[in-house]
Amino acid sequence: MGTSPSFLLVAIDGGAASGKSSTARALAARFPLLHVDTGAHYRAITAEMLRKGVTPGDLSGVESALAGLRLGTRVTGSAAQMEIGGRIQGDEIRAPDVNAAVSHFAALPAVRTALLHYQRGQVEVAKSHGFKGLVMEGRDIGSVIFPAADLRFFLHADPVERARRRAQEGQLDSVAERDRLDSSRKTAPLTCPPGAIDIDSTHLTLDQVVDRVATLVAVRLNPVPPAP
């Protein structure tokens, strides 16, 4: 008889407005999975750096600031949020100055190294809160953070469509520029990992994308036993 895995790891990568965040949240609502948005981690770090007056070009300042950060996790419902010094960053992580700087900070090896252990540690956070798995979304989850995840997805869409979605969200940052910066950085560039399930969401509704991904998640969580 088949048995469900003891813990399911789902990685969802993609560029801005590709649908990865909405899909990950929907999966966490449908299944007993903890949702982790790593993009919010980089935005929170960026907001904290800007608050301290540190720029991406000041590498020693970045490293010094990172060394002083105390990172924690607060679980609310099915979502995990990163705490910095016991505080969760609010709407400031979506501010224009953060939008403009986040890809530059995210390109720094020191920043990515500082978050690598923290992000991998979300597995234990999920287990300690009784979740059956973890759905983590970002730009290097299936390639760097969890290359051996049980399910790895890469969502993409036409740049024009993604720009339209971004504008509907009230965000004015350039999708094309974010893509260029995230795809060309030397450390953990945005890319579709070999073996990942590639989904073009340009002409799909969110429900269609979620259903496609959820079907595979359901099979892993509740495999059908072989016929006698």
Backbone as CSV, one residue per row, in Angstrom:
resi,resn,N_x,N_y,N_z,CA_x,CA_y,CA_z,C_x,C_y,C_z
1,MET,0.855,-1.193,0.000,0.000,0.000,0.000,0.883,1.231,0.000
2,GLY,0.516,2.254,-0.818,1.291,3.482,-0.859,1.096,4.292,0.404
3,THR,2.084,5.030,0.769,1.977,5.905,1.935,2.346,7.312,1.527
4,SER,1.748,8.305,2.173,2.068,9.688,1.865,3.425,10.022,2.449
5,PRO,4.135,10.981,1.840,5.443,11.345,2.364,5.302,11.951,3.755
6,SER,6.338,11.791,4.570,6.263,12.336,5.925,6.236,13.849,5.905
7,PHE,6.856,14.445,4.878,6.855,15.898,4.765,7.062,16.246,3.297
8,LEU,6.202,17.116,2.757,6.244,17.463,1.340,6.849,18.842,1.138
9,LEU,7.865,18.916,0.276,8.503,20.187,-0.067,8.093,20.591,-1.468
10,VAL,7.473,21.777,-1.590,7.055,22.294,-2.892,7.774,23.609,-3.142
11,ALA,8.502,23.690,-4.246,9.242,24.896,-4.624,8.567,25.537,-5.832
12,ILE,8.298,26.834,-5.738,7.699,27.565,-6.855,8.564,28.791,-7.154
13,ASP,9.130,28.814,-8.350,9.959,29.944,-8.773,9.311,30.673,-9.933
14,GLY,9.746,31.912,-10.128,9.246,32.685,-11.256,9.542,34.153,-11.069
15,GLY,9.406,34.902,-12.134,9.648,36.338,-12.076,8.479,37.093,-11.481
16,ALA,8.594,38.409,-11.456,7.542,39.258,-10.909,6.248,39.074,-11.701
17,ALA,5.133,38.956,-10.979,3.795,38.853,-11.576,3.619,37.621,-12.450
18,SER,4.385,36.570,-12.179,4.215,35.317,-12.919,3.101,34.467,-12.323
19,GLY,2.654,34.824,-11.120,1.583,34.096,-10.451,2.048,33.200,-9.328
20,LYS,3.348,33.237,-9.016,3.873,32.291,-8.025,3.338,32.564,-6.619
21,SER,3.218,33.834,-6.249,2.752,34.145,-4.892,1.294,33.749,-4.694
22,SER,0.456,34.109,-5.652,-0.961,33.757,-5.550,-1.152,32.250,-5.554
23,THR,-0.363,31.557,-6.375,-0.459,30.101,-6.435,-0.020,29.469,-5.122
24,ALA,1.088,29.948,-4.573,1.592,29.402,-3.314,0.600,29.621,-2.175
25,ARG,0.016,30.819,-2.114,-0.974,31.095,-1.067,-2.194,30.179,-1.221
26,ALA,-2.628,29.966,-2.451,-3.796,29.110,-2.688,-3.512,27.669,-2.284
27,LEU,-2.308,27.201,-2.558,-1.944,25.838,-2.168,-1.958,25.690,-0.652
28,ALA,-1.412,26.702,0.038,-1.372,26.653,1.499,-2.773,26.679,2.091
29,ALA,-3.692,27.341,1.406,-5.075,27.384,1.886,-5.796,26.065,1.628
30,ARG,-5.385,25.362,0.572,-6.065,24.125,0.167,-5.507,22.898,0.882
31,PHE,-4.209,22.914,1.168,-3.539,21.770,1.786,-2.891,22.193,3.108
32,PRO,-2.516,21.223,3.937,-1.836,21.563,5.202,-0.368,21.901,4.969
33,LEU,-0.131,22.979,4.199,1.222,23.409,3.864,1.484,24.794,4.439
34,LEU,2.693,25.008,4.908,3.092,26.332,5.366,3.620,27.110,4.175
35,HIS,3.130,28.332,3.988,3.543,29.178,2.871,4.668,30.109,3.307
36,VAL,5.761,30.081,2.541,6.891,30.968,2.806,7.195,31.775,1.548
37,ASP,7.113,33.086,1.661,7.378,34.001,0.554,8.785,34.566,0.731
38,THR,9.754,34.026,-0.011,11.131,34.479,0.170,11.355,35.858,-0.432
39,GLY,10.492,36.250,-1.378,10.607,37.609,-1.903,10.400,38.623,-0.803
40,ALA,9.493,38.317,0.121,9.261,39.213,1.256,10.483,39.279,2.162
41,HIS,11.250,38.178,2.227,12.477,38.192,3.025,13.457,39.223,2.478
42,TYR,13.649,39.193,1.163,14.592,40.132,0.553,14.079,41.563,0.633
43,ARG,12.780,41.724,0.546,12.214,43.061,0.688,12.380,43.575,2.120
44,ALA,12.187,42.690,3.089,12.344,43.102,4.490,13.791,43.474,4.792
45,ILE,14.734,42.680,4.271,16.147,42.996,4.452,16.477,44.327,3.796
46,THR,15.944,44.536,2.589,16.185,45.787,1.872,15.648,46.978,2.644
47,ALA,14.414,46.857,3.152,13.829,47.951,3.927,14.661,48.254,5.162
48,GLU,15.186,47.204,5.798,16.012,47.395,6.992,17.329,48.073,6.628
49,MET,17.939,47.677,5.517,19.182,48.315,5.077,18.961,49.790,4.783
50,LEU,17.886,50.093,4.073,17.597,51.482,3.742,17.325,52.290,5.008
51,ARG,16.661,51.664,5.960,16.384,52.352,7.226,17.676,52.706,7.949
52,LYS,18.674,51.823,7.806,19.968,52.056,8.436,20.878,52.948,7.596
53,GLY,20.407,53.337,6.412,21.205,54.188,5.547,22.290,53.447,4.788
54,VAL,22.135,52.122,4.630,23.122,51.304,3.928,22.704,51.140,2.476
55,THR,23.640,51.291,1.543,23.363,51.126,0.123,23.945,49.804,-0.378
56,PRO,23.444,49.283,-1.497,23.979,48.021,-2.023,25.463,48.089,-2.373
57,GLY,25.942,49.283,-2.712,27.354,49.426,-3.064,28.289,49.440,-1.875
58,ASP,27.748,49.590,-0.679,28.563,49.626,0.536,28.639,48.209,1.106
59,LEU,29.516,47.397,0.544,29.551,45.980,0.923,29.915,45.768,2.382
60,SER,30.864,46.543,2.893,31.234,46.391,4.302,30.084,46.811,5.202
61,GLY,29.365,47.851,4.785,28.199,48.282,5.561,27.103,47.249,5.548
62,VAL,26.905,46.605,4.396,25.900,45.547,4.281,26.258,44.374,5.195
63,GLU,27.516,43.950,5.140,27.946,42.813,5.955,27.834,43.122,7.439
64,SER,28.181,44.345,7.821,28.079,44.747,9.226,26.619,44.760,9.685
65,ALA,25.751,45.283,8.832,24.336,45.338,9.185,23.738,43.935,9.273
66,LEU,24.121,43.071,8.350,23.614,41.694,8.372,24.030,40.973,9.644
67,ALA,25.262,41.208,10.078,25.771,40.541,11.275,24.976,40.926,12.516
68,GLY,24.356,42.088,12.467,23.609,42.555,13.631,22.134,42.210,13.607
69,LEU,21.682,41.542,12.542,20.262,41.221,12.438,19.914,39.961,13.220
70,ARG,18.784,40.010,13.897,18.264,38.838,14.608,16.984,38.410,13.901
71,LEU,17.076,37.292,13.169,15.954,36.845,12.356,15.131,35.785,13.084
72,GLY,13.839,35.906,12.975,12.926,34.934,13.565,11.763,34.694,12.628
73,THR,10.836,33.848,13.027,9.673,33.524,12.199,8.407,33.576,13.037
74,ARG,7.392,34.226,12.485,6.076,34.249,13.122,5.088,33.572,12.185
75,VAL,4.387,32.561,12.680,3.415,31.837,11.868,2.019,32.340,12.204
76,THR,1.327,32.819,11.171,-0.041,33.281,11.323,-0.902,32.543,10.312
77,GLY,-1.811,31.713,10.779,-2.587,30.894,9.867,-1.675,29.927,9.149
78,SER,-1.653,29.990,7.824,-0.791,29.109,7.036,0.405,29.854,6.454
79,ALA,0.677,31.053,6.962,1.766,31.862,6.426,2.862,32.074,7.461
80,ALA,4.100,31.999,6.992,5.262,32.295,7.841,5.802,33.663,7.451
81,GLN,6.008,34.517,8.438,6.548,35.846,8.179,7.871,35.999,8.924
82,MET,8.809,36.648,8.278,10.118,36.844,8.880,10.102,38.040,9.829
83,GLU,10.633,37.821,11.009,10.804,38.891,11.980,12.258,39.351,11.959
84,ILE,12.451,40.639,12.090,13.788,41.197,12.257,13.799,41.912,13.601
85,GLY,14.567,41.359,14.525,14.575,41.932,15.867,13.216,41.852,16.531
86,GLY,12.460,40.791,16.248,11.149,40.619,16.858,10.039,41.403,16.183
87,ARG,10.360,42.101,15.104,9.371,42.940,14.423,9.168,42.462,12.997
88,ILE,7.908,42.446,12.564,7.573,42.128,11.183,7.471,43.428,10.400
89,GLN,8.181,43.481,9.292,8.092,44.666,8.442,6.684,44.750,7.870
90,GLY,6.150,45.947,7.782,4.794,46.143,7.283,4.759,46.542,5.822
91,ASP,3.901,47.514,5.519,3.720,47.943,4.134,4.977,48.570,3.544
92,GLU,5.948,48.902,4.383,7.154,49.551,3.854,7.923,48.657,2.891
93,ILE,7.697,47.337,2.952,8.452,46.467,2.044,7.942,46.574,0.604
94,ARG,6.821,47.254,0.403,6.292,47.476,-0.951,6.476,48.924,-1.387
95,ALA,7.208,49.699,-0.629,7.411,51.108,-0.950,8.270,51.252,-2.207
96,PRO,8.139,52.367,-2.935,8.904,52.567,-4.172,10.410,52.440,-3.992
97,ASP,10.953,52.933,-2.863,12.404,52.851,-2.687,12.859,51.403,-2.502
98,VAL,12.020,50.593,-1.874,12.341,49.168,-1.728,12.226,48.472,-3.084
99,ASN,11.167,48.787,-3.844,11.012,48.216,-5.185,12.251,48.479,-6.035
100,ALA,12.791,49.679,-5.924,13.930,50.069,-6.749,15.228,49.409,-6.310
101,ALA,15.334,49.061,-5.031,16.614,48.573,-4.494,16.676,47.075,-4.255
102,VAL,15.530,46.388,-4.181,15.535,45.009,-3.714,16.358,44.077,-4.604
103,SER,16.292,44.227,-5.921,17.073,43.345,-6.785,18.563,43.576,-6.624
104,HIS,18.955,44.810,-6.290,20.371,45.122,-6.098,20.892,44.491,-4.810
105,PHE,20.109,44.551,-3.740,20.510,43.890,-2.498,20.463,42.369,-2.664
106,ALA,19.445,41.873,-3.365,19.295,40.426,-3.535,20.428,39.829,-4.358
107,ALA,21.109,40.652,-5.144,22.217,40.158,-5.965,23.498,39.965,-5.160
108,LEU,23.527,40.485,-3.928,24.749,40.413,-3.135,24.904,39.032,-2.493
109,PRO,26.050,38.363,-2.717,26.264,37.045,-2.110,26.106,37.055,-0.597
110,ALA,26.515,38.145,0.058,26.416,38.217,1.518,24.961,38.143,1.980
111,VAL,24.083,38.800,1.239,22.661,38.792,1.593,22.070,37.400,1.366
112,ARG,22.380,36.793,0.232,21.826,35.488,-0.082,22.357,34.424,0.881
113,THR,23.623,34.536,1.255,24.190,33.587,2.212,23.527,33.738,3.577
114,ALA,23.276,34.980,3.979,22.645,35.231,5.279,21.248,34.627,5.350
115,LEU,20.549,34.582,4.200,19.181,34.073,4.198,19.079,32.585,3.884
116,LEU,20.142,32.000,3.338,20.103,30.594,2.943,19.747,29.681,4.117
117,HIS,20.479,29.780,5.210,20.232,28.926,6.370,18.853,29.212,6.959
118,TYR,18.490,30.491,7.023,17.190,30.867,7.569,16.061,30.245,6.750
119,GLN,16.172,30.336,5.432,15.107,29.818,4.573,15.019,28.303,4.637
120,ARG,16.150,27.633,4.652,16.109,26.172,4.791,15.541,25.773,6.146
121,GLY,15.741,26.609,7.142,15.233,26.327,8.480,13.724,26.402,8.594
122,GLN,13.046,26.891,7.542,11.586,26.971,7.588,10.943,25.586,7.574
123,VAL,11.692,24.582,7.160,11.184,23.210,7.229,10.883,22.838,8.673
124,GLU,11.817,23.118,9.559,11.611,22.787,10.974,10.508,23.640,11.581
125,VAL,10.382,24.887,11.122,9.280,25.732,11.595,7.951,25.091,11.216
126,ALA,7.843,24.648,9.967,6.599,24.028,9.502,6.288,22.756,10.282
127,LYS,7.296,21.927,10.480,7.082,20.677,11.215,6.655,20.948,12.652
128,SER,7.286,21.935,13.276,6.976,22.229,14.677,5.567,22.768,14.858
129,HIS,4.987,23.304,13.774,3.621,23.825,13.843,2.603,22.838,13.270
130,GLY,3.036,21.625,12.993,2.106,20.582,12.585,1.719,20.548,11.120
131,PHE,2.429,21.278,10.276,2.112,21.262,8.852,2.646,19.974,8.217
132,LYS,1.974,19.529,7.164,2.387,18.315,6.452,3.430,18.606,5.373
133,GLY,3.674,19.876,5.144,4.659,20.235,4.130,4.865,21.728,4.087
134,LEU,5.684,22.127,3.128,6.073,23.530,2.987,5.989,23.905,1.526
135,VAL,5.355,25.032,1.215,5.386,25.570,-0.144,6.146,26.887,-0.074
136,MET,7.301,26.913,-0.706,8.171,28.092,-0.670,8.291,28.661,-2.074
137,GLU,8.118,29.976,-2.174,8.182,30.625,-3.479,9.271,31.680,-3.503
138,GLY,9.840,31.847,-4.702,10.899,32.832,-4.846,11.501,32.783,-6.230
139,ARG,12.819,32.953,-6.278,13.514,32.966,-7.559,14.638,31.931,-7.630
140,ASP,14.973,31.322,-6.496,16.038,30.310,-6.506,15.707,29.126,-5.608
141,ILE,14.422,28.895,-5.385,14.030,27.838,-4.439,14.363,26.456,-4.999
142,GLY,13.942,26.194,-6.234,14.195,24.889,-6.822,15.603,24.695,-7.327
143,SER,16.366,25.778,-7.419,17.734,25.674,-7.922,18.783,25.719,-6.826
144,VAL,18.517,26.457,-5.730,19.526,26.655,-4.685,19.030,26.243,-3.300
145,ILE,17.892,26.753,-2.895,17.434,26.520,-1.520,17.025,25.061,-1.326
146,PHE,16.153,24.551,-2.193,15.717,23.162,-2.097,15.781,22.492,-3.476
147,PRO,16.986,22.240,-3.982,17.093,21.603,-5.307,16.548,20.181,-5.337
148,ALA,16.378,19.565,-4.175,15.834,18.209,-4.113,14.386,18.208,-3.621
149,ALA,13.683,19.341,-3.782,12.281,19.418,-3.362,11.457,18.347,-4.062
150,ASP,10.408,17.901,-3.398,9.564,16.857,-3.965,8.897,17.308,-5.260
151,LEU,8.472,18.559,-5.294,7.868,19.145,-6.490,8.500,20.512,-6.729
152,ARG,8.936,20.744,-7.949,9.525,22.038,-8.299,8.790,22.596,-9.520
153,PHE,8.312,23.827,-9.395,7.578,24.481,-10.470,8.286,25.790,-10.845
154,PHE,8.181,26.126,-12.119,8.681,27.418,-12.586,7.571,28.075,-13.398
155,LEU,7.059,29.202,-12.902,5.977,29.914,-13.576,6.538,31.087,-14.363
156,HIS,6.029,31.271,-15.551,6.444,32.429,-16.343,5.264,32.896,-17.176
157,ALA,5.361,34.100,-17.694,4.307,34.663,-18.530,4.926,35.735,-19.413
158,ASP,4.190,36.109,-20.438,4.647,37.152,-21.347,4.900,38.451,-20.561
159,PRO,6.010,39.154,-20.843,6.319,40.383,-20.106,5.215,41.436,-20.141
160,VAL,4.523,41.544,-21.261,3.433,42.516,-21.367,2.308,42.153,-20.404
161,GLU,1.975,40.865,-20.345,0.921,40.410,-19.444,1.343,40.613,-17.990
162,ARG,2.599,40.333,-17.676,3.067,40.502,-16.301,3.084,41.971,-15.914
163,ALA,3.435,42.850,-16.849,3.413,44.289,-16.563,1.984,44.750,-16.281
164,ARG,1.019,44.183,-17.008,-0.383,44.528,-16.777,-0.827,44.077,-15.387
165,ARG,-0.448,42.857,-15.016,-0.795,42.350,-13.687,-0.165,43.215,-12.605
166,ARG,1.088,43.581,-12.819,1.816,44.396,-11.832,1.118,45.734,-11.634
167,ALA,0.672,46.339,-12.743,-0.018,47.626,-12.655,-1.340,47.480,-11.909
168,GLN,-2.032,46.338,-12.123,-3.286,46.097,-11.410,-3.059,45.991,-9.904
169,GLU,-1.859,45.523,-9.527,-1.509,45.422,-8.113,-1.119,46.774,-7.533
170,GLY,-1.003,47.786,-8.397,-0.602,49.108,-7.933,0.890,49.282,-7.817
171,GLN,1.659,48.330,-8.392,3.115,48.393,-8.348,3.627,48.976,-9.665
172,LEU,4.549,49.906,-9.571,5.021,50.610,-10.752,6.435,50.222,-11.158
173,ASP,7.041,49.249,-10.459,8.395,48.847,-10.826,8.378,48.114,-12.168
174,SER,9.479,48.190,-12.892,9.574,47.606,-14.223,9.812,46.100,-14.140
175,VAL,8.888,45.340,-14.714,9.045,43.884,-14.751,10.277,43.508,-15.554
176,ALA,10.483,44.175,-16.697,11.623,43.864,-17.560,12.948,44.119,-16.852
177,GLU,13.023,45.219,-16.101,14.267,45.534,-15.396,14.509,44.557,-14.259
178,ARG,13.452,44.172,-13.539,13.600,43.174,-12.480,14.097,41.863,-13.071
179,ASP,13.528,41.479,-14.204,13.955,40.244,-14.872,15.436,40.310,-15.234
180,ARG,15.841,41.447,-15.795,17.227,41.584,-16.227,18.179,41.463,-15.047
181,LEU,17.860,42.148,-13.959,18.729,42.113,-12.780,18.742,40.733,-12.128
182,ASP,17.569,40.125,-11.997,17.483,38.840,-11.303,18.061,37.699,-12.136
183,SER,17.961,37.801,-13.451,18.448,36.727,-14.318,19.938,36.823,-14.598
184,SER,20.503,38.037,-14.475,21.908,38.228,-14.833,22.852,38.238,-13.633
185,ARG,22.309,38.201,-12.410,23.201,38.227,-11.265,24.037,36.945,-11.222
186,LYS,25.248,37.038,-10.672,26.150,35.895,-10.643,25.736,34.861,-9.604
187,THR,25.159,35.342,-8.502,24.777,34.435,-7.420,23.301,34.084,-7.514
188,ALA,22.991,32.797,-7.666,21.611,32.288,-7.682,20.705,33.072,-8.629
189,PRO,21.036,33.113,-9.911,20.185,33.847,-10.852,18.822,33.200,-11.017
190,LEU,17.851,34.018,-11.427,16.522,33.512,-11.734,16.616,32.632,-12.973
191,THR,16.250,31.367,-12.836,16.307,30.442,-13.958,15.385,29.272,-13.682
192,CYS,14.937,28.636,-14.741,14.121,27.429,-14.586,15.053,26.262,-14.302
193,PRO,14.996,25.673,-13.107,15.912,24.577,-12.764,15.672,23.355,-13.650
194,PRO,16.716,22.642,-14.014,16.540,21.412,-14.786,15.608,20.448,-14.041
195,GLY,14.629,19.923,-14.760,13.703,18.983,-14.150,12.478,19.605,-13.524
196,ALA,12.451,20.942,-13.416,11.279,21.606,-12.838,10.123,21.581,-13.837
197,ILE,8.912,21.665,-13.331,7.715,21.689,-14.178,7.464,23.134,-14.600
198,ASP,7.599,23.401,-15.880,7.494,24.753,-16.435,6.042,25.028,-16.822
199,ILE,5.481,26.115,-16.278,4.091,26.480,-16.571,4.038,27.909,-17.103
200,ASP,3.521,28.068,-18.308,3.312,29.386,-18.903,1.917,29.848,-18.495
201,SER,1.858,30.875,-17.658,0.574,31.334,-17.118,-0.029,32.492,-17.901
202,THR,0.575,32.836,-19.064,0.122,34.007,-19.822,-1.374,33.967,-20.098
203,HIS,-1.865,32.825,-20.588,-3.269,32.727,-20.991,-4.081,31.840,-20.058
204,LEU,-3.559,31.635,-18.854,-4.274,30.828,-17.870,-4.814,31.719,-16.763
205,THR,-5.971,31.361,-16.231,-6.467,32.056,-15.046,-5.707,31.537,-13.837
206,LEU,-5.780,32.275,-12.748,-5.127,31.826,-11.522,-5.673,30.468,-11.097
207,ASP,-6.981,30.287,-11.180,-7.581,29.013,-10.784,-7.035,27.863,-11.625
208,GLN,-6.820,28.097,-12.904,-6.283,27.048,-13.772,-4.861,26.676,-13.377
209,VAL,-4.049,27.677,-13.049,-2.676,27.406,-12.618,-2.686,26.642,-11.302
210,VAL,-3.494,27.121,-10.360,-3.566,26.476,-9.048,-4.033,25.035,-9.184
211,ASP,-5.059,24.799,-9.999,-5.581,23.440,-10.161,-4.520,22.517,-10.752
212,ARG,-3.736,23.025,-11.701,-2.701,22.204,-12.325,-1.650,21.801,-11.297
213,VAL,-1.247,22.755,-10.476,-0.238,22.465,-9.455,-0.830,21.618,-8.335
214,ALA,-2.053,21.956,-7.927,-2.697,21.253,-6.809,-2.930,19.784,-7.119
215,THR,-3.197,19.464,-8.363,-3.404,18.062,-8.736,-2.170,17.228,-8.406
216,LEU,-0.999,17.767,-8.697,0.244,17.047,-8.423,0.546,16.999,-6.926
217,VAL,0.220,18.085,-6.219,0.427,18.102,-4.767,-0.474,17.069,-4.107
218,ALA,-1.725,16.994,-4.541,-2.676,16.044,-3.951,-2.209,14.609,-4.124
219,VAL,-1.640,14.299,-5.290,-1.145,12.944,-5.534,-0.018,12.611,-4.573
220,ARG,0.855,13.584,-4.319,1.982,13.335,-3.411,1.520,13.197,-1.966
221,LEU,0.536,13.968,-1.565,0.055,13.909,-0.187,-0.853,12.716,0.058
222,ASN,-1.599,12.342,-0.976,-2.551,11.236,-0.837,-2.438,10.294,-2.028
223,PRO,-1.330,9.576,-2.122,-1.138,8.687,-3.266,-2.181,7.565,-3.289
224,VAL,-2.575,7.179,-4.492,-3.543,6.096,-4.643,-2.812,4.767,-4.496
225,PRO,-3.266,3.903,-3.587,-2.586,2.611,-3.424,-2.730,1.747,-4.669
226,PRO,-1.752,0.935,-4.955,-1.836,0.077,-6.130,-2.977,-0.915,-6.016
227,ALA,-3.535,-1.283,-7.166,-4.627,-2.258,-7.156,-4.126,-3.601,-6.677
228,PRO,-4.941,-4.340,-5.924,-4.510,-5.665,-5.430,-4.340,-6.654,-6.582
